[in-house]
Amino acid sequence: MMPKRTSKKSKPTDISQLSRTIVEEATGESLTDQPLPKEPAKDPAHKKNPNAVALGKLGGKKGGDACAKKLSPEQRKAIAQKAARAVVQAHLITQRK
């Protein structure tokens, strides 16, 4: 069982803050006596449009079924055989290692 890494500090996403953190960790000393500035808060006004989300969900739910209906039984069989060959090939490659 892997130990949890709860004590690991997260790195800043700002490139300037990240480089400062790396230098401070490498040298073991603080570049200034002041703490690192906080990262800017993400804009809470930037939200997804609920209408666009609903439309995206509808399209995603329809896509697979619509595609399957368009295929002939021979095409579905060919796709299934190709997938099965890929699975067997991947299994054989992992066994050789």
Backbone as CSV, one residue per row, in Angstrom:
resi,resn,N_x,N_y,N_z,CA_x,CA_y,CA_z,C_x,C_y,C_z
1,MET,0.846,-1.180,0.000,0.000,0.000,0.000,0.891,1.243,0.000
2,MET,0.579,2.165,-0.878,1.379,3.376,-1.016,1.017,4.377,0.085
3,PRO,2.030,5.053,0.660,1.728,6.064,1.671,1.123,7.300,1.018
4,LYS,0.278,7.958,1.769,-0.321,9.193,1.267,0.683,10.327,1.394
5,ARG,0.624,11.265,0.477,1.566,12.390,0.477,0.856,13.660,0.906
6,THR,0.280,13.636,2.061,-0.464,14.805,2.521,0.439,15.941,2.964
7,SER,1.695,15.625,3.305,2.573,16.680,3.795,3.303,17.405,2.666
8,LYS,3.123,16.960,1.429,3.815,17.580,0.300,3.177,18.935,-0.024
9,LYS,4.021,19.969,-0.117,3.522,21.302,-0.423,3.236,21.409,-1.908
10,SER,2.192,22.130,-2.263,1.886,22.333,-3.669,2.746,23.478,-4.213
11,LYS,3.131,23.354,-5.460,3.967,24.365,-6.107,3.083,25.467,-6.670
12,PRO,3.556,26.705,-6.659,2.777,27.794,-7.261,2.680,27.615,-8.771
13,THR,1.583,28.083,-9.356,1.403,27.962,-10.797,2.023,29.129,-11.559
14,ASP,2.218,30.246,-10.900,2.843,31.397,-11.541,4.328,31.089,-11.736
15,ILE,4.856,31.297,-12.939,6.236,30.918,-13.270,7.256,31.668,-12.414
16,SER,6.982,32.924,-12.092,7.912,33.700,-11.256,7.950,33.154,-9.836
17,GLN,6.794,32.858,-9.297,6.730,32.311,-7.949,7.346,30.910,-7.908
18,LEU,7.099,30.117,-8.962,7.652,28.775,-9.022,9.180,28.818,-9.054
19,SER,9.749,29.707,-9.867,11.209,29.800,-9.943,11.797,30.264,-8.608
20,ARG,11.121,31.186,-7.950,11.597,31.647,-6.641,11.564,30.491,-5.633
21,THR,10.501,29.720,-5.651,10.375,28.583,-4.743,11.466,27.557,-4.990
22,ILE,11.760,27.281,-6.248,12.800,26.310,-6.594,14.156,26.780,-6.097
23,VAL,14.472,28.063,-6.306,15.751,28.612,-5.850,15.845,28.557,-4.328
24,GLU,14.762,28.924,-3.649,14.774,28.895,-2.188,14.958,27.475,-1.658
25,GLU,14.313,26.486,-2.299,14.465,25.101,-1.866,15.878,24.596,-2.138
26,ALA,16.445,25.002,-3.275,17.791,24.529,-3.637,18.853,25.122,-2.729
27,THR,18.714,26.394,-2.378,19.729,27.046,-1.548,19.463,26.879,-0.062
28,GLY,18.233,26.597,0.290,17.897,26.432,1.696,17.724,27.735,2.438
29,GLU,17.653,28.837,1.743,17.462,30.133,2.408,16.402,30.926,1.671
30,SER,15.821,31.851,2.386,14.777,32.682,1.813,15.416,33.844,1.065
31,LEU,14.882,34.168,-0.101,15.415,35.288,-0.876,15.033,36.616,-0.243
32,THR,13.910,36.657,0.400,13.497,37.850,1.135,12.885,37.398,2.447
33,ASP,12.709,38.327,3.341,12.089,37.999,4.616,10.570,37.946,4.504
34,GLN,10.048,38.375,3.357,8.609,38.390,3.168,8.155,37.034,2.616
35,PRO,6.973,36.606,2.998,6.454,35.354,2.451,6.081,35.526,0.981
36,LEU,5.949,34.420,0.294,5.544,34.465,-1.105,4.165,35.090,-1.227
37,PRO,3.946,35.922,-2.235,2.609,36.487,-2.421,1.625,35.387,-2.812
38,LYS,0.408,35.554,-2.407,-0.635,34.583,-2.717,-0.937,34.624,-4.207
39,GLU,-1.336,33.458,-4.733,-1.716,33.408,-6.139,-3.037,34.149,-6.318
40,PRO,-3.210,34.795,-7.460,-4.470,35.506,-7.668,-5.627,34.515,-7.718
41,ALA,-6.738,34.917,-7.133,-7.918,34.057,-7.113,-8.481,33.933,-8.518
42,LYS,-9.019,32.756,-8.805,-9.632,32.560,-10.116,-10.922,33.359,-10.188
43,ASP,-11.223,33.806,-11.388,-12.388,34.652,-11.605,-13.667,33.847,-11.388
44,PRO,-14.427,34.134,-10.316,-15.649,33.365,-10.084,-16.753,33.703,-11.079
45,ALA,-16.604,34.820,-11.807,-17.619,35.206,-12.775,-17.548,34.341,-14.028
46,HIS,-16.424,33.641,-14.233,-16.265,32.807,-15.426,-16.904,31.445,-15.164
47,LYS,-18.141,31.306,-15.560,-18.862,30.049,-15.386,-19.321,29.563,-16.747
48,LYS,-19.586,28.278,-16.814,-20.059,27.710,-18.072,-21.507,28.106,-18.305
49,ASN,-21.827,28.288,-19.558,-23.186,28.598,-19.944,-24.026,27.332,-19.775
50,PRO,-25.051,27.345,-18.925,-25.831,26.127,-18.694,-26.521,25.608,-19.951
51,ASN,-26.890,26.510,-20.866,-27.526,26.068,-22.106,-26.529,25.309,-22.979
52,ALA,-25.304,25.796,-23.028,-24.283,25.119,-23.823,-23.934,23.762,-23.204
53,VAL,-23.900,23.702,-21.879,-23.616,22.436,-21.203,-24.701,21.422,-21.523
54,ALA,-25.965,21.858,-21.484,-27.076,20.955,-21.777,-26.996,20.447,-23.214
55,LEU,-26.677,21.331,-24.139,-26.570,20.910,-25.536,-25.423,19.926,-25.729
56,GLY,-24.313,20.157,-25.051,-23.174,19.255,-25.162,-23.502,17.878,-24.634
57,LYS,-24.234,17.817,-23.551,-24.626,16.529,-22.987,-25.563,15.792,-23.926
58,LEU,-26.471,16.516,-24.535,-27.406,15.877,-25.460,-26.663,15.270,-26.644
59,GLY,-25.737,16.042,-27.197,-24.997,15.544,-28.353,-24.146,14.341,-28.015
60,GLY,-23.542,14.349,-26.841,-22.696,13.239,-26.430,-23.489,11.965,-26.224
61,LYS,-24.701,12.092,-25.719,-25.524,10.919,-25.476,-26.029,10.316,-26.782
62,LYS,-26.239,11.159,-27.775,-26.759,10.676,-29.052,-25.669,10.059,-29.923
63,GLY,-24.456,10.561,-29.801,-23.402,10.222,-30.753,-23.141,8.751,-30.954
64,GLY,-22.918,7.992,-29.878,-22.590,6.582,-30.005,-23.710,5.768,-30.597
65,ASP,-24.943,6.033,-30.162,-26.092,5.286,-30.679,-26.323,5.595,-32.154
66,ALA,-26.199,6.863,-32.526,-26.414,7.248,-33.917,-25.365,6.607,-34.811
67,CYS,-24.119,6.572,-34.333,-23.042,5.962,-35.107,-23.283,4.471,-35.266
68,ALA,-23.715,3.798,-34.220,-23.953,2.358,-34.274,-25.102,2.013,-35.215
69,LYS,-26.121,2.854,-35.262,-27.260,2.590,-36.151,-26.876,2.698,-37.618
70,LYS,-25.895,3.547,-37.915,-25.488,3.741,-39.307,-24.649,2.590,-39.833
71,LEU,-24.018,1.819,-38.963,-23.134,0.746,-39.397,-23.917,-0.501,-39.773
72,SER,-23.441,-1.168,-40.821,-24.041,-2.446,-41.198,-23.484,-3.528,-40.265
73,PRO,-24.133,-4.698,-40.203,-23.608,-5.778,-39.352,-22.176,-6.185,-39.729
74,GLU,-21.846,-6.127,-41.018,-20.493,-6.473,-41.458,-19.471,-5.459,-40.945
75,GLN,-19.851,-4.182,-40.978,-18.946,-3.146,-40.488,-18.731,-3.276,-38.981
76,ARG,-19.813,-3.552,-38.244,-19.679,-3.742,-36.799,-18.792,-4.943,-36.496
77,LYS,-18.939,-6.019,-37.278,-18.125,-7.212,-37.073,-16.656,-6.909,-37.336
78,ALA,-16.369,-6.156,-38.392,-14.986,-5.819,-38.733,-14.358,-4.958,-37.631
79,ILE,-15.117,-4.014,-37.108,-14.614,-3.158,-36.025,-14.341,-3.987,-34.779
80,ALA,-15.262,-4.906,-34.445,-15.091,-5.748,-33.262,-13.885,-6.667,-33.408
81,GLN,-13.687,-7.217,-34.622,-12.534,-8.101,-34.846,-11.224,-7.321,-34.730
82,LYS,-11.198,-6.115,-35.275,-10.000,-5.290,-35.188,-9.677,-4.964,-33.730
83,ALA,-10.710,-4.661,-32.940,-10.505,-4.359,-31.528,-10.006,-5.590,-30.778
84,ALA,-10.564,-6.744,-31.086,-10.139,-7.977,-30.420,-8.686,-8.302,-30.751
85,ARG,-8.297,-8.109,-32.018,-6.898,-8.347,-32.403,-5.966,-7.408,-31.653
86,ALA,-6.373,-6.168,-31.499,-5.541,-5.198,-30.782,-5.380,-5.599,-29.322
87,VAL,-6.443,-6.090,-28.703,-6.378,-6.507,-27.302,-5.437,-7.698,-27.154
88,VAL,-5.570,-8.682,-28.050,-4.716,-9.871,-27.986,-3.265,-9.481,-28.235
89,GLN,-3.015,-8.611,-29.203,-1.658,-8.168,-29.513,-1.039,-7.455,-28.314
90,ALA,-1.796,-6.589,-27.672,-1.290,-5.878,-26.501,-0.989,-6.859,-25.373
91,HIS,-1.827,-7.868,-25.224,-1.610,-8.876,-24.182,-0.343,-9.679,-24.454
92,LEU,-0.131,-10.031,-25.719,1.065,-10.798,-26.075,2.341,-9.982,-25.863
93,ILE,2.293,-8.710,-26.181,3.468,-7.837,-26.013,3.810,-7.723,-24.538
94,THR,2.806,-7.565,-23.675,3.104,-7.438,-22.244,3.619,-8.739,-21.646
95,GLN,3.240,-9.880,-22.227,3.711,-11.165,-21.725,5.185,-11.388,-22.080
96,ARG,5.638,-10.852,-23.201,7.012,-11.047,-23.662,8.011,-10.301,-22.784
97,LYS,7.588,-9.249,-22.155,8.519,-8.409,-21.369,8.912,-9.060,-20.099
